[in-house]
Amino acid sequence: MFFQRFQVLEFSPSAGIHYQSLKDQKLRIGSRDLRIAAIALSKNGIVVTRNQKDFGQVPGLKIEDWLL
């Protein structure tokens, strides 16, 4: 299957630190999206999403929209 090629990342203690930092910035983004962003930041990863409006608010987060 397509998704079997991707590694699922857990919410680590490092992601927790990033998450709290993002919450402290009072970004207007849902908590689940903040958790995704925190995981990506903790791994220096890229979030593949069409939701550039929300994820684009996260400082230092790399995002890609594969539909563009």
For each residue, the residues with C-beta under 8 A, 3 or more apart:
1: 4
2: 5
3: 6
4: 1
5: 2
6: 3
7:
8:
9: 12 39 43 45
10: 15 39
11: 15 16 19 35 38 39
12: 9 15 16 39 42
13: 16 17
14: 17 18 42
15: 10 11 12 18 19 35 38 39 41 42
16: 11 12 13 19 20 38
17: 13 14 20 21 42
18: 14 15 21 22 37 38 39 41 42
19: 11 15 16 22 23 34 35 38
20: 16 17 23 24
21: 17 18 24 25
22: 18 19 25 27 29 34 37 38 58
23: 19 20 26 34
24: 20 21
25: 21 22 59
26: 23
27: 22 34 57 58
28: 54 57
29: 22 33 34 37 54 55 57 58
30: 33 34 54
31: 34 35
32: 35 36
33: 29 30 36 37 51 54 55
34: 19 22 23 27 29 30 31 37 38 58
35: 11 15 19 31 32 38 39
36: 32 33 39 40 47 55
37: 18 22 29 33 34 40 41 47 55 58 61
38: 11 15 16 18 19 22 34 35 41 42
39: 9 10 11 12 15 18 35 36 42 43 45
40: 36 37 43 45 46 47 61 62
41: 15 18 37 38 44 45 58 60 61
42: 12 14 15 17 18 38 39
43: 9 39 40
44: 41
45: 9 39 40 41 62
46: 40 62 63 64
47: 36 37 40 55 61 62 63 64
48: 63 64 65 66
49: 52 55 63 64 65
50: 65 67
51: 33 54 55
52: 49 55 56 63 65
53: 56 57
54: 28 29 30 33 51 57
55: 29 33 36 37 47 49 51 52 58 61 63
56: 52 53 63
57: 27 28 29 53 54
58: 22 27 29 34 37 41 55 61
59: 25
60: 41
61: 37 40 41 47 55 58
62: 40 45 46 47
63: 46 47 48 49 52 55 56
64: 46 47 48 49
65: 48 49 50 52 68
66: 48
67: 50
68: 65
